[in-house]
């Protein structure tokens, strides 16, 4: 009976591992998820933009959502909710870009004003995530040492097939 339980347990673990691998849970890349979020205080179209990039063993894709500030019929047509396939090399380029974003001095990165954007990039895997969040990173970017953060933002925006000038 004990041998039977061991065989059933081994087969169960083997089936579960195969299922999870098929679902893309296991990956050889330590970073399998990258997200970008931007909220603008005043812009009507692209008021809130969400970009999710994911990698499974064989498939990379990007999901893009963009919401206007106003939900009336005039602006509803500017909403976006779509997905695209990416190549593995495109995902690796995004991964490398977000890995180059280093933590910066909080005092140096701080800027204050009434209107602007809230912008974040989060990356990692299902167990560990790192987030960089900055207010209006396009304002005084060099002085605030946010060049690499902006580069990663722009790459994610282009990958989502959006125009940088319409988002940042």
N, C-alpha and C positions, 0 to 999 in steps of 0.2 A: 504494500500500500504506500509506503514511504517513497519507493522508486516511482510509482505512478504519479504522486503529488509533485515530485521533482521534475518529471517529464512534462507534466501539464504546466507547471510554473515556468519552465524554460521555454516551452512553445509559446506561452502567453507573453512573456517578455520579448521573444523574437518577433511575434506578430505586432506587438505594441511599438517596438522600435521601427519595424518596417512601415507601419502606419504613420508614425510621427515623421519619419524621413520623407515619406510621400507628401506629407502636409507642409514640408519645408521647415519644420521645427529645428532640425539639425543642420548646421551649415559649417563649412570650413572657414568662413569669414567670421571673425569675432564681432564685427559690426554688421547687423542685418537689417537695422531700421534707422531711418533718418527722417526727422520731421522739421518742417519750417512753419511758423505761425506769425502772421502779421495782422495787427489791428490798427486802423488809422482813426484818429479822432474826428476828422472832418470829411474825408473823401467819401463820396456816395458809391460809385462802382468800386469793386475791389476793397471794400471797407474791411472785410475780414478774409484773409487768404490762408488756406491750410494746404500744405503739400506733404504727402506721406510717401516716402520711397522705401521699398522693402525688397529683400533678397531671400529667395529660397535656394535650394541646392542648384536649380537650373534656370530659375526665372527671376528677373528683376522687373519691377514695375513702379510706376508713379501714379498716385491718386491725387487729384487736384479738386479742391472746393474753393469757390469764391462767392462771397455773399455781398450784396449791396447794403448800404446803411438803411435805405428806405425800402420797404417791402411792397410798395405800390406797383401797379401794372407797368408804369413807365420804366422802372428800374429792374423789374423782375427778369427781363430778358438778358441782363448782364450777369445773372447768377450762372455759376459753372459747377458741374459735378461730373467729372470724367476720369478715366484711367488710360494709361499708355504703357506699353511694354518698353523695357529698356534692355540694352545689351549689358552683359556682365561688366564689360570694360567701362561703360557709362556709370554703372554703380560704383565701381572701384574709383573712378575719378571723383565722384561725390564723396565717397568715404575718405579719400585722401585729403580733399578740401576741408572737410569738417574736422579732421584730425589735426590740421595745421592751425586751427583756431585755438589760441592759448588763452588761459585766464588773464585778465588785465587788472590793473590797479583800479579799484572801485572809485576812489576819489578822482583819478584821472579820467575815467570813463563817464563820470556823472556830468549831466547837463540838464538844465531845467528850463521849461517853457510851458506855455499853456496848451498848445496843440502839437501833435506829432504822431509818431507811430510807436507801437510796442512791438518788438521783434524778438523771436526766439528760434534757436536751432537746438534740437534734441537728437542725440544719436546713441546707439548701443545695440543691445540685443534684448531678448525677453527677460533677462535676469538683471541687467545693469544698464543704466542710462546716465548720460551726461547732458546737462542743459546749459546753454549760454543765452542770457536774456539781456537786451539793452533797449533803452528808450531812444528812438530816432537815431539809429546808428549811422545814417547818412549825413548827419549834422556834425561838422568838425571831426570827421572820421580819422584823419591822420593824427590830430592833436590828442584824440582819445584812444589812440592805438587800436583801432577797430578795423584796419584794412583787411586782415584775413577773414574776419567775421563777415564783412561786406562782400568779399570775393565769394565766400561760400553761399551767402544769400543769393547773389546774382546767378551763380551756377544753378542753384535749385530753382530759381524763377525761370531761367532759360530752359532747364530740363522739363519743367511743367508746361512749356510752350506758352508762357506769358511774356509780356514785355516789361522789362525792368522799370522803365519810366512810368508805367501804369501801376506798378506795385510799390516800389520803394519811394 
